Structures are given as C-alpha cells and as structure tokens.
Amino acid sequence: MSTKPQRKVVLLHASSERKLPPAASTLVDRYQAALILNTSVMTVRRLEADGKLVNRKLRDGRTSKALYRKDEVYALAGAPMPENNSA
C-alpha cells in the first residue's frame, strides 16, 4: 500500500497580519503616481513600458500591484519631494 506524502498548505489573505518592508512607505501605486505626474493612469503605464518608470510588483496570492518609488516619480515630474512624506 503506497501513501502519498502530506502537503502543508498555507493560505495568505490580504487581511492576514503581514507587515510591508520599511521601504514600502516610500512607494506609490499607479493612481498616486498619476496624481503626482498630473497625468492619467494609462500614461503611467506607457512611461513604464518606455522604461522611464520602473515598477516593483507587490504580490499577494493571485493578485499583484504595481508600485513605484516615490522619489523616482517626483524626479520624473521635475518636482521636489514633500518633506512630510504625503502624496
């Protein structure tokens, strides 16, 4: 009689208690990047495709979210980054 090895399955949900890395506070999503650049989300996607903006993917199970470094977005916009880290 052969037995299959047991697999341990761990499910992660968005509501699970996971902390983002400290650098995550300096990241913005596509919508926030579009607001900083005063443009549309589609233009942010084009900038990414052209290599002018590099995204970092935050993966949570099956979904992922494109995030951009705040300082890179402000540099592309030609504007100084605010001191209070709000954007």
N, C-alpha and C positions, 0 to 999 in steps of 0.2 A: 504494500500500500504506500503510495507516494503522497507526501503532504507538501503543499505549496508554502513557501516562506511567507510569513506575515509581513505586511507592509504597514508602516506607520504613516497616517495621513494627517497633515496639519493644515487646517483651513484658516486663512487670514482674511479678515474683513476690514473694511475701511474704519469700522468703529472699534477695532481692536487697539489696545494700548501700545502703539509703536511710536517712537519718537523719531522725528526727522533729524538728519545730521545738522550740526550747528550752522553750516553754510547754507542751509535751506532758507534761512531768514533773509538771505541776500538774493533769493531767486524770485522771479515773477513769471506768471503764466502768460499765454498768448494775448489774452484780453488786456491784462495790465500793461504788457509791452506795447500793444496798440495804442493805449491811452497815453503812455509816455511819449511815444513817437508821433502822436496826433495823426494816426492813420487807421486803416481797417485791419482786422484780423487776417484777411486774405493777403494783404501787403506784407504782414509779418511772416506769413508762410512763404511768400515769394523771396523775401530777404533771407530766409533760412535756406531756401533752395539755391539761391545765388551764392551762398557761403558767407554772406555779410553778417549773419547772426547764427550762433551755434546754440542748439538746444541740448538740454540734458533731460532724459526721459525718467520720470518718476513712475515706477511700475507698482501696481497694487493688484495682484492677481491677474485677471484678464485685461484690465484696463491700464492705460498709461497716460501720462500727462506731460506735455512738452513744457519745460521750464527754461528760462533764460537768466543769465547773470544780470543783476540789476545794473552794475557798473558798465557792462558792455552795451546795454540798451541805452543808458544815458549818454555814453560816448558816441553811439551811432546817432543819437538825437542832437548831439552837439550842445548838450545842456549839462550844467553841474549837478551832481547827485545831491539831493537834500540831506541836511545833517541829521534830521530826526528819523531817518530810515523809513519814511512813509512814502508810498507811491501807489 
